[in-house]
């Protein structure tokens, strides 16, 4: 029985050593690197259900950076919206206080505009 097991164990040890040597050799070669793709950074995540999430992801760096809004479920990932990344988000340092022209301020402005129609928009409104 030892006659059959010894070559099998020797072959297994040889395969493990060969895999380790190839991995070590690949890491130390200057021209061989891991596949480089676009830089990805998760900016925000919102859970909208037990297994559904919305993610905003930064793709790329510098002036070519894009922000993707993704819908993520267990079965799929859907790109919902794409927009250029604002310069303050690209710097990587979040502002401590929201600015007056941020998303919240713009949303409040739009909601106020919807609630208060002007005279030009509604000519039958009472004076």
C-alpha positions in Angstrom: 0.0 0.0 0.0 2.9 2.4 0.8 4.2 1.7 -2.7 1.1 3.2 -4.3 0.7 6.1 -1.8 4.3 7.4 -1.9 4.3 8.4 -5.6 0.9 10.0 -5.3 2.0 12.1 -2.2 5.2 13.0 -4.0 3.3 14.2 -7.1 0.9 16.2 -4.9 3.9 17.9 -3.1 5.5 18.6 -6.5 2.3 20.3 -7.8 2.0 22.5 -4.7 5.6 23.6 -5.0 5.3 24.3 -8.7 2.1 26.4 -8.1 3.9 28.3 -5.3 7.0 28.9 -7.5 4.9 30.2 -10.4 2.9 32.6 -8.2 6.1 33.9 -6.6 7.8 34.3 -10.0 4.8 36.1 -11.4 4.7 38.6 -8.6 8.4 39.6 -8.9 8.5 40.1 -12.7 8.4 43.8 -13.5 6.4 43.5 -16.8 3.8 41.1 -15.5 1.2 42.7 -13.4 -2.4 42.1 -12.4 -4.9 43.1 -15.1 -5.5 46.8 -14.7 -9.0 48.0 -15.3 -10.8 51.2 -14.4 -10.6 52.4 -10.9 -13.8 51.6 -9.0 -14.9 53.2 -5.7 -18.3 52.7 -4.0 -19.5 56.1 -3.0 -22.8 55.2 -1.3 -25.1 52.3 -0.7 -28.9 52.3 0.1 -30.8 49.2 1.0 -34.3 49.3 -0.7 -35.4 45.8 0.3 -34.1 42.7 2.0 -31.9 41.8 -1.0 -32.1 44.9 -3.2 -29.7 47.8 -3.1 -28.9 51.0 -4.9 -25.2 51.8 -5.2 -23.4 54.9 -6.5 -20.0 53.9 -7.9 -17.2 56.1 -9.1 -15.5 54.7 -12.2 -12.2 56.2 -13.3 -10.2 59.1 -11.9 -9.6 62.7 -12.7 -11.6 64.7 -15.3 -12.9 61.5 -16.9 -14.5 60.1 -13.7 -18.1 58.9 -14.0 -20.6 58.2 -11.4 -22.9 55.2 -12.0 -26.1 54.5 -10.1 -26.6 50.7 -10.0 -29.5 48.6 -9.0 -28.3 45.4 -7.4 -30.4 42.3 -6.8 -29.3 38.7 -6.1 -29.8 37.8 -9.8 -28.6 40.9 -11.6 -26.9 44.3 -11.7 -28.6 47.1 -13.7 -27.0 50.4 -14.6 -29.8 52.9 -13.8 -28.0 56.3 -14.4 -24.7 57.6 -15.5 -23.4 61.1 -14.9 -20.1 63.0 -14.7 -18.6 63.1 -11.2 -18.7 66.5 -9.4 -15.2 67.7 -8.7 -15.7 67.9 -4.9 -16.5 64.1 -4.8 -13.5 63.3 -6.9 -11.1 64.7 -4.4 -11.9 61.9 -2.0 -12.4 64.2 1.0 -16.1 64.5 2.0 -17.3 67.9 3.0 -18.4 68.0 6.7 -21.5 70.1 6.1 -23.8 69.9 3.0 -23.4 72.9 0.8 -26.3 75.3 0.0 -26.3 74.1 -3.6 -26.2 70.4 -2.8 -28.7 67.8 -3.6 -30.9 68.6 -0.6 -31.1 72.2 -1.4 -32.0 71.5 -5.1 -34.6 69.0 -4.0 -36.2 71.5 -1.6 -36.1 74.2 -4.4 -37.9 71.9 -6.8 -40.5 70.9 -4.2 -41.2 74.5 -3.4 -41.6 75.3 -7.1 -44.1 72.5 -7.4 -46.1 73.6 -4.4 -46.2 77.3 -5.3 -47.3 77.9 -8.9 -46.6 81.4 -10.0 -49.2 83.7 -11.6 -47.7 83.1 -15.1 -48.1 79.3 -14.6 -51.7 79.4 -13.2 -53.6 82.4 -14.7 -56.8 81.4 -12.8 -55.1 81.5 -9.3 -56.7 84.0 -6.9 -54.8 87.3 -6.4 
